Amino acid sequence: MDPTGMMVITLPIFVPLIRELGFSAVWFGVLFVINMEMGYLTPPFGYNLFYMKLLAPKTATMQDIYMSVIPFILLEWLVLILMIAFPNIIMWLPEMMIAAR
């Protein structure tokens, strides 16, 4: 499913929960997009993996491509954990833009 479809289906459910729990919609939106990107890189339905297969040399197998994305997935997990643990990482720039008004 494409990102627009995922958002149309899930956001009407999640947005009221986010507001009720007192979370920032910007913070949740960034985490949501990072999770969607991780979905595009993880097997078995990682669409970006199939795009990479088309661009890779003919000798590259799907297993080679699956193994090549492991460092990127681990980095995205680390970034996701940091952004959950320290929400100010995400909110710093929007807060600066609001303060500059």
Secondary structure, DSSP 8 states (H G I E B T S, - for coil): --HHHHHHHHHHHHHHHHHHHT--HHHHHHHHHHHHHHHHHSSSS-HHHHHHHHHS-TT--HHHHHHHTHHHHHHHHHHHHHHHH-THHHHHHHHHHHHT-
